[in-house]
Amino acid sequence: MLELVTLTGTLVRLESLAMHHAEDLATTTQDPQTWLYHGAGDLTDRADLEAFILSVQDEPELGIGLNFAIVRQLPTEAV
């Protein structure tokens, strides 16, 4: 099992990816180039994004990996 952590910097923090990030990510990541080097492919569609979040939510418990959302400190939104 991997421990969920939040890493906080001056401008952003990395939070364990969760479904509550989907709304912000669906809004801020509409450019397909955002997902160009992401292994899951193009996640500009909200349903695909939510399906991806669901597919990785058990990875920490299984010891497979940690997935993070980058969250701006001000204004607070996942990017």
Secondary structure, 3 states (H helix, E strand, C coil): CCCCCCEECCCEEEEECCHHHHHHHHHHCCCHHHHCCCCCCCCCCHHHHHHHHHHHCCHHHHCCCCCEEEEECCCCCEC
